[in-house]
């Protein structure tokens, strides 16, 4: 039996006879809620694929599930499309005319674009999958694949809180990518030891507030670590020095924006 979610039938004209138009509308709602898993609204997807037959077939399949699909064939056009439109998900091929599709992901994250990215590619070897996931992809699906599996993976990535998977904290010219655990100043990566990176993250999370020394120690050390008397000061100084080396000292740096006591 076809069962609609509560309230999903609002606006439909139910009478003694159900018209073909009403049946079609009911089925669209059923697909949207039970197959796609949406709780309202229609997904807008950016499909970045340069192989014409694959692109048109996949776009047609997704549209059958009431998705809006923008089809793009190059990295340059994909960047422009993301700048001009809000997408719920990006489906990204790797082998594109102007480069590896993976190169698009860090560019988007640096701009604060947290839309989930699923890589769709014929390069499905273990090393390729690892490279894709380490490169920032939210999921990696090897070709050929079933549309049902792609829909399931879309549902999975859309359930993930964006702020846990791909949030980037920014302060002035400093950026901290929580998903990839990477920091940069003005786009230049900071090569920080693990504990200096933890110091930086803790201060950024508490910008504008006084940070107790004990809070920093809890963030940097495990309960089994033996803490030297000046060890934390060394980590704070090292992290601050690395930031300054990438540019002039400024009040926008977290060490100035947070007080340590």
C-alpha positions, 0 to 999 in steps of 0.5 A, spaced: 500 500 500 502 506 498 502 510 504 504 518 504 508 521 510 503 525 515 501 532 512 504 530 505 498 530 501 496 537 503 494 541 497 491 535 493 484 534 491 481 528 494 474 526 492 470 520 490 474 519 484 482 520 484 484 523 478 490 521 474 493 527 476 492 526 483 495 519 482 501 522 479 502 527 484 501 522 490 507 518 487 511 523 486 511 525 493 511 517 495 518 517 491 521 523 494 519 521 501 520 513 501 525 512 496 530 519 496 528 520 503 527 527 503 523 531 508 521 536 504 523 540 498 527 537 492 535 536 491 539 540 487 545 536 484 551 538 481 553 533 476 561 534 474 562 529 468 565 530 461 563 523 458 556 525 454 553 518 454 554 517 462 552 524 463 546 524 460 544 517 462 545 519 470 542 526 469 536 523 466 536 517 472 536 522 477 531 527 474 526 521 475 527 522 482 525 529 482 532 532 483 534 538 479 541 536 476 546 541 473 550 538 468 557 541 467 563 538 464 569 541 466 573 543 473 572 551 471 565 551 469 564 547 476 567 552 480 563 557 477 557 553 478 558 553 485 559 560 486 553 562 483 548 556 485 546 553 492 547 545 491 545 540 496 550 535 493 556 534 488 557 528 484 564 529 481 568 525 476 575 524 477 578 524 469 576 531 467 578 535 461 582 540 465 584 536 471 583 531 476 576 532 479 579 531 486 583 538 485 576 541 486 574 539 493 580 543 497 578 549 493 571 549 495 573 548 502 577 554 502 572 558 500 567 555 505 563 551 501 561 545 505 556 541 500 557 534 500 561 531 494 561 524 492 566 522 487 564 517 481 569 514 477 572 508 473 578 509 478 576 504 483 582 501 486 584 501 493 589 506 492 584 511 488 579 510 493 583 512 499 586 518 495 579 520 494 577 520 501 583 523 504 582 528 498 576 531 502 571 527 498 565 525 503 564 518 499 567 515 493 563 510 488 566 506 483 563 505 476 559 502 474 554 502 479 546 502 480 542 508 481 539 505 487 546 505 491 548 512 489 541 514 492 543 510 498 549 514 498 546 521 497 542 519 503 547 518 507 552 524 506 546 528 507 544 526 514 551 528 516 552 534 520 556 539 515 559 542 521 562 536 523 565 533 517 567 539 513 567 546 517 572 551 516 574 556 522 576 562 519 580 568 523 582 574 519 587 570 514 587 564 518 583 558 516 582 551 520 579 545 516 576 541 521 575 535 516 582 534 514 585 537 520 589 542 516 591 549 518 593 555 513 594 562 513 593 566 506 592 559 503 599 557 505 599 551 509 602 551 516 606 544 517 604 544 525 606 538 530 600 535 532 600 538 539 601 545 536 595 544 531 591 542 537 593 548 541 591 552 535 584 549 534 582 550 541 584 557 541 580 558 535 574 554 538 574 559 544 575 566 540 574 572 544 574 568 551 579 567 556 582 560 555 584 556 562 591 553 562 587 547 564 583 547 558 588 547 554 592 542 557 586 537 557 585 538 549 593 537 548 595 531 553 592 525 554 591 523 562 597 518 561 601 524 559 607 526 563 606 534 562 613 538 563 612 545 567 613 549 561 611 544 555 604 547 554 608 554 553 612 551 548 607 549 544 603 555 544 609 559 542 611 554 537 604 555 534 604 562 534 610 563 531 608 558 525 602 563 524 607 569 524 612 566 519 606 566 514 605 573 515 605 580 519 603 579 526 596 581 527 590 582 532 586 577 528 591 571 530 587 567 535 593 568 540 591 575 541 583 574 540 583 569 546 587 570 553 590 564 556 590 564 564 
